[in-house]
C-alpha cells in the first residue's frame, strides 16, 4: 500500500515495484535504491495529517486533512478530506494512481459549496499539490528504472539526525520523465540501517528554486518505518521562499474499514 | 600666493630630481603599479541593468527585490511574430516548434509563455480539463478554427500572448531572478537558519547572463527566419542586453578614435617621436590603471562610466603637453635633458596639479549623487584624473631620462598674423566696449535661460538607441499594436489571511482589471491588467459547463476557496504568480507602454490613489520596472542639484584661492557658469532632455573650463602688472595664453565631438553638448572675461592700447 505519507517517504525518488538494474550507472547505488523500494511500507492506512504552509515571512497557514490509502494490485488508491480551514472543509480528493502503462491517473475533487464532484484531467504533475511545497508528482508513483543512480561525488555518506546515510544522485533517464515530474535531478539520503529516504534535494526543471525534503521524525508503527514529521522547503539561493510541514497523527495500518468501497465517488461526496 | 607658488615649485623640482636620480626605480614603480592594477582588468564587468542606477538600500530597489524574491522577474524578453497570412495551421506549427526550441535552448529560463502553453481551463462533461492550448496541433482547417475559437474564449490571452486584432503573437520569456547555489553549498540547504549572505550582484542574474540569454534567443530566431512570418524582439531585458552590446560597440569605436586624435595632435604639436610616444604611454598606462582599479573594487562599466576611457585620454594628455612644451623649450636651450625635465616639472607642476584638482572637483561632485552609477563615476573619474597627473610627473620624467629624446628643430614661434589680428580685435573690442560685450553676453545668456526653461528631465532607455534601431522598432510595434511592453506591478496587502477568498475583494480586483486600462494620463494607458480574479472567473466558468455568463466571481467565499483548491489540485502552479499563497496579498500585473519615466510619475500616483480607494485599509505597493524608473527620475533630479551645487561651491572656493582675490574669483565664475547656461539653452533649442548622460555635462564641464580661466587670469595679472594698461594686458594674454587655449579647446572639442560618431544616441548628445560647452567656454574666456576685467579694473588703470 501507499498511504499519503508513505508515498512521501518512499516515493520521493520515484520507485516502483518494477525494478531492474539494467539502467543502473552504479550497481551499488542501484542495489541500495532497490532495497528502499522493496522495504515494507504497510497497507490499508488511515491518518490525520496537518499541513502547515509557511511563507517567507514565517506566516503559517494550517490545513487539516484526513487521509486513507489502499493498494489494489500495483495501483494505489487514496482519499483525502479537508477538515480545516472552514472555507474548504469537506472538500474531498480521490485519486487512482495507476501503476505502469501510459494511463493518466484518475482524480476527482468534491466541492461541497457547489455540491459537485469534478473529475480532473491534468496534463503534468509538476504543479504544487494544494498550494504546498510538494508537487503532485511527489505524491505519485514513479518507476525506478526511469532513473540513473550514482553516489554523490562530494560526499558518499553523511550523518543525518545521528544516523549514517548514503548520498545518492538520481537523474531521470529522459526528458519525458523530467518533464512529467518537473525535476531535472535529485540527491537522496538513504539511512543505512533501515533503507528509509530521510532527506532529499530536488532540482526543478524550470526556475531557480531548490527543494529540500527532510524527514524530521521517523517512527516504527506496527513494524513499518513511518515518517511522522516531514518538511519540504523551497529555496531560492539560500533564502527560504516557502515551506511545508506535514505531521501525521493517529497513523494506523491494516484497517478493516479501509477497503476498496471507501475509494468511490459516492463515498467522496459523503464527506469525512 | 607667490610664497605658495615658490614652495610648490621647489617641491616639484625636488620630486623631479629624485625621479631622475632613481629613474629606473621610478620606471619600475610606475610599471609595477600599472601591472598590478591592469592585472585586474579581466574582472571588468558591464552593468546596464536598471538596478545598477540604485543604491542597494534605496527603498524602490528594496521593494523591487522583495517582489522578485516572491514572484520572480516581472519583465520578459518578448518575441513577437507577425504572420503575413494570418493564424493558419502552418503558423501554429511554426509557433509550436519555435516555442519548444526556445524552451530547450535558452539558459536561465524560468518561464516561457505563448499560445502554445497558454492555460486552458475548460469543462468536458463532468471533467475539468486543465491543459495547454496547443497541446495538440491542429490537423485540419476545422482544428484551426477550434483553436481560434478558444483564443476568443479566453480574454486573459489578449494583448499578452496575442494582439486584439490577431495580427501579432508573442512569446514571453522570463529569466530566473536568482542564481542557483553553487554545488558545494547545496548540502547546507537543510539548515533552517541559513541566510543568503550573497551580495545582490552575486545573487541576482547579471548582464553577462542576460547577454547569454539574448544570444541564445537570437541564435534560435536566426534559424527561424521565414518569409511569411516577421519576427521582432523586445522587452526590457532585451533593451538591457542591447545596451551592453551598444556600449561595447561604442567603446570599440570611441577609444581608438580618441587615441588617433591624441596621436595626431601630439605629432602636429611636437613633430618628433618622443613627443608622441611618451605622452601616449603616460595616458594609456594611467587609463589601464584606472580601469584596473575599477575592476578591483567591483565598479562596473555602466551607461555613465563608459565615457571614462575617452574622457581620461583627452583630459590626461593635456598634463603631458604642458610639461613637454616647457621641457623642449629648455632642452633646446641647454641641451641637458635631465635638468630640462626637472625645471619643466618644477615650472608646470603646480598649474597641472591645480587643473587636475579643479577637474577632479567637478567630477567629485557626483559622489553625493542619489544615482548609484553616477556616484561611482564620482569616485573613479577623479581618481583617473589624479592618476594621470601622477603618471605625468613621475613616469614622464623617468621615460625622458632613460630613453633618447632629440631636441628637434625649434617649433616656429613667429606670430601668425591672422590669429594675432583677431586677438588684437578682441582685445580692443572687449576693453573699449566692455559694457556692449557684457550686454550682448547677458542678452545671449537671457535667451539661453529662456530656451533652457523648456528643458525637461527624462529617463527613457529606449531613446538612447538610434530611432530606427531594431529594439526601438520592435518596442514601438508592441506599444502601438499590443498597447504595452513594460510591467507595473501592484501588490495589495489586505492585512488578513484568506482575504482573497472574500467575493467583494475579488470583485474589486476584477473591476480594477477593467477600470485600470481606462485610466489615461499624459497619453499613458495600460494595455491590460490581470490578477487572481481572472483565474477564479475562468475556473468558475469551467465548473459551469463553460457558459460565458459564469465568467464571474462566485458569491460565496467557500466556493471561491474550493475553486482555488480545485485549480491547485489540477496541478497548475499559476496561483503562485497571483498571491502570496496565504491569500492575504494579491498581485495585479499591469502592462503599459514604454514611455518616458517623467510621464510615469503622475500615472503611478494616479494608480496608487485608485487602488487606495478601491482597497481601503490595504497596504498598496507599486513595484516593477515602472516605479523603478519613476524613482530614478527623482534620483536624477536630486543628484543633479547636489552635483551642481557642490561643483559650483568648491570650484568657486578654489578659484578664489588660486586667483587670490574674492571679487575676481567670483567674477571669473560668472564666465564659467555662462557655458553651462549656454549648454542648457542649446538643449532647449534642440529638444534634448536632462537625463542620465546629459546631466553630467554641467559639473564635468565646469571642472574643465575653469582651467582656461585660471590660465587666462594668471597671464592677465602678470601682463597688467607689467604694462598697467588693460588693452595691452588683454592682447598680451591672448597672444600667449589665448593661442594655447585655442589649441587645448580644439583637442577637448575634438575629443567630445568624436562622440558624434557613436552608435548610442545618448553618447552623441553627450558629445555634442560637452563639445559645445568647451566652445562656449572659450568664447566666454575671450570676450566676457576681458570685458568683465575691464569693468573691474577701469577705475584703476587706463584702457591704453596701441
Interface residues (C-beta under 8 A of the other chain):
Chain A: X53 X55 X56 X59 X61 X82 X85 X86 X87 X88 X91 X93 X107 X109 X111 X112 X113 X114 X116 X117 X118 X119 X120 X121 X122 X123 X124 X125 X126 X127 X128 X129 X130 X131 X136 X154 X155 X158 X187 X199 X201 X206 X207 X208 X210 X212 X214 X233 X235 X236 X237 X238 X239 X240 X241 X242
Chain B: X69 X70 X72 X108 X109 X110 X111 X124 X126 X127 X128 X129 X130 X131 X132 X135 X176 X177 X178 X179 X180 X181 X183 X184 X185 X186 X187 X188 X189 X190 X192 X194 X195 X196 X197 X198 X203 X497 X498 X501 X543 X554 X556 X557 X558 X559 X560 X561 X562 X563 X565 X566 X568 X569 X570 X571 X572 X573 X575 X576 X580 X581 X582 X584
